Amino acid sequence: MSTNSKIIAAAVIVALIAGIPLYLQNQRINELSDQVAQLTAAKPAPMAAKNSQPIIILSRAGPTQVVVPSLPPAVVREPTADEATAAQAQAVQRTLIKAATNNLRILASSAQQYMGEKGVTEASFFDLVGTGTDNYVRSVAPAVDEDYSDMTISQTQTQVSISSASFGLVTFNL
């Protein structure tokens, strides 16, 4: 076989391999278009409800308009004043709990870093928080009335906790 024949044969093989997926994709598009045409050919009686919205379906046979009814508007009940107040109180409490949990997370990770770098087995709040260059956290803002100042975290602890009259006890697992 000559070099030109080999090149032509290779080009034909590459063209066939590249063309097969395109052919299969085109066949699938044609099948789907035929299915849409069949579904729209059996035109149901138009539903002329006042909330209906027309939809245009494009197919090989041309555009077809189908009317699809809309759902009736939902009835929304306004919460009572007690329900609204309770929901707001729960939202505030969840926010306070998240803030306290985030403070515990910050202190716990700082304590682990402090203990690892200093080679000690515990870290107090004052070892971790402050404006000096040796401190790991500049400040910890209480969510409400919790006090972190007497907190000490040791390597043997599996969790740290803080309590408050506003949200109760919050625990963070180390």
Secondary structure in CASP SS format (residue, H / E / C, confidence):
PFRMAT SS
TARGET T0000
AUTHOR 0000-0000-0000
METHOD secondary structure of the structure
MODEL  1
M C 1.00
S C 1.00
T H 1.00
N H 1.00
S H 1.00
K H 1.00
I H 1.00
I H 1.00
A H 1.00
A H 1.00
A H 1.00
V H 1.00
I H 1.00
V H 1.00
A H 1.00
L H 1.00
I H 1.00
A H 1.00
G H 1.00
I H 1.00
P H 1.00
L H 1.00
Y H 1.00
L H 1.00
Q H 1.00
N H 1.00
Q H 1.00
R H 1.00
I H 1.00
N H 1.00
E H 1.00
L H 1.00
S H 1.00
D H 1.00
Q H 1.00
V H 1.00
A H 1.00
Q H 1.00
L H 1.00
T H 1.00
A H 1.00
A C 1.00
K C 1.00
P C 1.00
A C 1.00
P C 1.00
M C 1.00
A C 1.00
A C 1.00
K C 1.00
N C 1.00
S C 1.00
Q E 1.00
P E 1.00
I E 1.00
I E 1.00
I E 1.00
L C 1.00
S C 1.00
R C 1.00
A C 1.00
G C 1.00
P C 1.00
T E 1.00
Q E 1.00
V E 1.00
V E 1.00
V E 1.00
P C 1.00
S C 1.00
L C 1.00
P C 1.00
P C 1.00
A C 1.00
V C 1.00
V C 1.00
R C 1.00
E C 1.00
P C 1.00
T C 1.00
A H 1.00
D H 1.00
E H 1.00
A H 1.00
T H 1.00
A H 1.00
A H 1.00
Q H 1.00
A H 1.00
Q H 1.00
A H 1.00
V H 1.00
Q H 1.00
R H 1.00
T H 1.00
L H 1.00
I H 1.00
K H 1.00
A H 1.00
A H 1.00
T H 1.00
N H 1.00
N H 1.00
L H 1.00
R H 1.00
I H 1.00
L H 1.00
A H 1.00
S H 1.00
S H 1.00
A H 1.00
Q H 1.00
Q H 1.00
Y H 1.00
M H 1.00
G H 1.00
E H 1.00
K H 1.00
G C 1.00
V C 1.00
T C 1.00
E E 1.00
A E 1.00
S E 1.00
F H 1.00
F H 1.00
D H 1.00
L H 1.00
V E 1.00
G C 1.00
T C 1.00
G C 1.00
T C 1.00
D C 1.00
N C 1.00
Y C 1.00
V E 1.00
R C 1.00
S C 1.00
V C 1.00
A C 1.00
P C 1.00
A C 1.00
V C 1.00
D C 1.00
E C 1.00
D C 1.00
Y C 1.00
S C 1.00
D C 1.00
M C 1.00
T E 1.00
I E 1.00
S E 1.00
Q C 1.00
T C 1.00
Q C 1.00
T C 1.00
Q E 1.00
V E 1.00
S E 1.00
I E 1.00
S E 1.00
S E 1.00
A C 1.00
S C 1.00
F C 1.00
G E 1.00
L E 1.00
V E 1.00
T E 1.00
F E 1.00
N E 1.00
L C 1.00
END
